[in-house]
Amino acid sequence: MGPNPFIGVIYHWIGGFASATNFIPFRGIKRWSWEIYWLIQGVAAWLIAPMVLASLLVPNLFGILHAAPNSSIFYALLWGALWGVGGLTFGLAIRYLGIALGYAIALGLCTAFGTLIPPIYDGSIHTIIHEASGQIILLGVLVCLIAVAVNGAAGWSKENEITPEEKAEAGETDFSFGKGIAVAVFAGIMSSFFAFGLKAGAPIGALAKTELLAHNKLDLFQNLPVLIVVLWGGFATNFIWSAILIIKNGSHRQFAGEPGINPMRATHASGDTLVDFDPLDPSTYDRIAPKTLFANYIFAGMAGVIWYFQFFFYSMGQTKMGKYDFSSWTLHMASIIIFATLWGLILKEWRGTSRRTKLLVTAGLFLLVSSTFVVGYGNYLKANQDSSVIAPVKVTSIK
């Protein structure tokens, strides 16, 4: 199957929706500390879901991973581990800035670094800037970054307009623009390393493509084995930090029902957020009710699986973007910010703000959507430019 950038844009939109939505199940978790539900969602997102889906969709998965160059495995793991640091601090950016603004600032920086540094590093940027299609793609990246700046202005305006009570009602009791910006900058830079991990894992994807074609299957899923390796690195970082917090706070008993606190304020500050006991049943005073404990596991697992689907669809979209697939990172980031902004509106994060602030949010959203079309059109031009008749090639699977 050849490139189809507009189908690729749709895949990236679906992935962006999944990423922006993964924090929603956290809002249903009660009386668990951050490190508990973060570790559970990480197991689902970075270990279980990638392995299960790749095993189902890619033949000879373990043979592919075994045959992959050691350097590709190593660097994919390394960049994944560094990206994991960004993932850890990203949660703090959401805590201090809210969903809409936290996603906008952190992912804006992630967009710039993750999109531009890989082609600069491998030298392909020189070709990109001298072709009309490449220039259009870079224009789309610029539009995306302008949109992020507009969203940042909206967030600054918001902080000066809404009351502490309105922030608490929107689940933003810890809103702090200064702290949030500092954390978001760091998280955005570190999170961009995921794009480097995908680039380092390209030889793994090439082996998977060969295997898929040899079994007469779609090469749409060729990057799923790459995700496995990069996410292993991310899981290692998150597991180490979560384990440190669990040991430090003695929170391991929460896995079995001992109540904890939620420092990330993932839920609204209402009574039933932190309290889950039956006044007539003394056994529930210092324990999480069994049905609530079960629900916590379900919500945390759901958050992880939903999170993974962002890169499941990202990997599919990347295969459709053609030669300039580096632009997939911009499409992915823009899509996440679009749907995060919409979630912020649905969750009333912008209630109580002025018309000027709402217009800034609307303008930022419009620019983000526009950037995805501009980038998609640039890839479409490049795909048409490179289209030619290629003789069929016999493909042999990995033995």
N, C-alpha and C positions, 0 to 999 in steps of 0.2 A: 504494500500500500504506500502511495506517495504522500508528500506533504499536503496538508489542507489547513492553512493557518486559521481560517474562520472556525472550523471544527475545533481546532486547538484552543482558540479563545473561549469557546463554550466549556471545554473541559477545565480550563483554568478558572472560569467563573464558578463552576461547581466546586472545585477545590477550594477556592476562596471562601465560598459559603460555608464549607465544612470547617475551615480554620476559624472563621469568625464565630461559629456556633459552638465550638467545643467548650467554651467557658460557661455556657448556659446550664448544663447539667450540674456544675459545681454549686449553683444557686440552690439546689435541692438537698445538698449534704448538710446534715445537722450534727453538731457537737463532735466534730473530728478536727484535729489539728492539721495544718497545711501539709506537713511532711507525710502524713498518712495517706491522704487522698491523692497527693501528687505522685507518690510512689506507685500506688495502685493504677492510676491512669497511665503512668509511664510503662508499667509492665504490659498493659493492654495496647498502648500506642506504639511502643518501640520494640517489643519482642513478639507478642502473640499475633497481632493483626498482620504485620508485614510478613511473617513466616507462613502463616496460614494461607493468605491470599496468593503469595508468590508460589507456594507449593501447589496450589490448585490450578494456577494459570500458566506456569512456566515449566515445561518438561525438564527432567534431569537437573533440578535446581542445585542439588548438592554437588553434582558433577561440575556444573558451571562455576560454583564458588571455589571448588578444589582446583580447577584449571586456571583460575584467574591469576594474573601476575601478583607476586607478593607485594610489589611496590604499590600497586593499585589498591589492594586490600589495606595496606598500612596507612596510606595517605587518606583514604576514605574514612577509616577509623579515626585518624588524628583530627581531620577537619570536623568530623561528627562530634568528637569530644569537645572541641572548642565551641562549636555551635551549641552544645548542651549547656555551656556556661551562660550563653545568651538566653537560652530558654528559661533557666532558673531566674535570672533577673527580669525577664520579660513579665513574669507574674507580678513582680513588684511595681512595674510600670503601670500595669492595669490597676493595681491597688491604689496607687497615688493619683492617677490621671483619669480613671474610668475607662470603659471599653472603647468608646469612640476615639477619644484623644490619645489614649495609651497606644492603641493600634496604629494611629496615624503617625505619631512621632517616631516610635520605635521601628515600625515597618518602612517608614519613609527613608530613614538612614540605611536600613537593611536593603531596600530597593537599590539605592545608589551604589553601595559597595558590592552587593551581590551580582548586580547586572554588569557593571563597567569594569571591575578589576579583573575577572577571568579573561575577557578578550584583550585587555591591556597586557596582562601577564603573558599570554600565548602569542601576542603579536598580531592577532587577527583584526585588531581595532583599526589598523592602517588600511585594510581593505574596506572595512565597514564605512569609514568616514569618506571614502572616495567613490562610493556607489550611491545612486539615488535611493535605492531601497534601504540601504544602511542609514542614510541620513534621515529618512522618514522614521525609522525605528528609534533613532536617537532623539528625534523630535518628540516622539511619544514618551520616551523616558523623561525628557525635560518637562513635558506637560504633567506627568505623574508627580514629579518633585514639586512643581508649582502648586499642584493640588494639595500636597502634604503641607506646604507652607501656609496655604489658605486655611486648612484644618487647624494648624497650630495657632493661627490668629484667632480662629473661632474659640479654641480652648482657652486662650488667654482672656478673651472677652467674657467667656462664660464664668471664669473664676471670680471676676470682679462684679458679677451680676447676681448670682444665685446665693441664697442664704444657706447657712449650715444645716438647717432643718431640711431644706430641699435636697441638699447633697446626701444627707442620711437616708432620706426616703428613696433615693435612687441607688442606695447601696454604696455610696461614696463617702463614708464617714472619715476616711483617711486621706481625702483629696488634698494634695499639696503640689502645686504647679512646679515649684523649684526643685523639690526632691524628685518629682516624677520626671522632669526633663533630664536631670542628671542620670537617673537610672535608665531612662529610655534611650539616651545617647549610647550608653555602654551596651545595653541589650541589643540595640539595632546593629551596632558594629559587629558584635560577636555572633549574632544570629545570621549575618550575611555569609558566614563560613559554611553554611549548609550548601550554598551554591558551589563552593570550592570542592566540597565533598562529592557532589554529583559529578563535577568535572573530572575529579581524580578517579572516580569509579567508571568512567566511560568505557575502558576495556572490558569490564564485567558486562556492561550493557551490550557490547559488540558480540561477546560470546553468547549471551542470552538470545540475541537476535538470530544468530546462526542456528541455534538449537530450535527456536520457534519456527523458523522457515523450513528447517529440515523435517519438522513434524507437521508441516502444512497448517501452521497456526499463525494468527496475526502477530506481527512484530510490535503491536501496540503496547505489549506488556514487557518489552525488553529491559526497561529500567527498574522493574520491581526488585530484582536481585541487588541492584545498586543501593536501593533504599534500605535493604536489610543491613548491609554493612555500615552505611553512614549512621543509621539509627542505633546500631550496636554501640558506636562511639558515644552518641548522645545519651544513651541509657546509662553507660558506665559513669559519666559525670554526674548525672542526676541521682543515680543510686548511691554513690559515695556521699553526696551532700545530704540526701534524705536520711541515710543511715547515721551520719554524724548527728543530725538533729534528733533522730529517734533516740539515740543513746544519751545525748545531752539532756533531753527533756523527759526521758523515761516514758515516752508515749507509745511504746510497743504494745502496751496492754489495750490500747484503743482498737487494735485489730479484733479483739474479742469482746468489745462492748464497753470498755471504760470510757467515760465522756472526756472530751478535750475541748479546746477552743479553736476558733477559726480566725487566725490573725489576718487573713487576706480579705476578710469581709466579703466572701463570695456570695453571701445571701443578704437579703434586706435585714435591717436592724429591727426586726419584729419579734414579738414574744415567742412564737413557735419556731423561730430560727435556732435559738439556743436552748430551749426547754422542751424536753420530750419525756414526760413522766406522768404517771397516773397518780393523783393525790391519794387514791384509795389503795394503792399498791406500793408499800414501802420498798420493795425490791427494785423498783425503777428509779428511786431517788438518785442513786449514784451509778446507774447503769443506763446504757442506751437500749431502748426497747428492741427486741429481736427484729421486728418488722422494719424498724428504722435502720438498724444496723445492716440488714439485708439490702434495704433501699440505698444506703450509702455506697455499698459495694457496686450496686447496679449503676448508680449515677456516675461514680468514678470510672468504672469500666466503659460506660457509654461515652464519657468525655474523651477517653483515650482512643476508642475506635473511631469516633467522629474526627478527632484530630488527625489520625492516620490517613483518613480518606482525602485530606487536602493534598497529600503527596501521592496518593494512589492516582488521583485525577491529574495532578501536576505531571507525573511521569507519562501519562497518556497524552496530555497536551503537548509536552515537549517533543514527542515523536512526530507531531503534526506540524511543527513550526518551520521545518526545513533547515537550510544551512545555518541561518542565524538564530539557532535555538537558544542562544544566550539571553534573548529577549523574553524567554519564558519566565524568567525571574521577575521582571517588571510586571508582566501580566498577572502573575500569581500574587505579588504583593498588592498591586492595585485592586485586585478582586477582593482580597482579604479586607482592605481598608473600606471598600465600598460596602460590604455586608456588615462590617463592624460598625460603621456609621449608621446604617439602617437599624441594627440592633440597638444602638444607643438611642435612636429616636423612639423605637418601640418601647424601650425600657424607661423612657421619659428622662434620660440624662440631660436633655437640653430644655426641659420644662422650666419656666421662670426666667428664661433669657430674653433679650431684646430682639426686635425684628432684625436689627443689624447682624446680630450673632447668628440668627437662623438663616439669614441670607448668605453669610459666609459658609455655613455648613452646606447649604444647598449648592453654592458655587463650587465648593471643594468636591462634592459628590459628582457634579456634572463634569468637572475636569477629569476626575478619575475614570469615569465611564468613557469619556472621550479618548483618554490616553490608551485604553485597551483597544479601541477601534483603530487608532493611528498605528500602534505597534502591529496589530493584526494585518493592516493594509500593507505596511512595509514588508512583512514576511510574505504576503501574497504576491507582491511584485517580484521579490527575490525567487520565490518558487516558480513563477512563470518564466523568469529569465533563465533559470537553470534547467527547465524541463526539456527532456530529450528522450529519444527512444533508446532504451538500454536492452541489450540482448539478455535473455534469461541465463542465469548462472546457476549451475548445480551446487547445492549446499549440502554439506556433510555434517552430521551431528557429532557432538563430542562423545568419544568412546570412553 
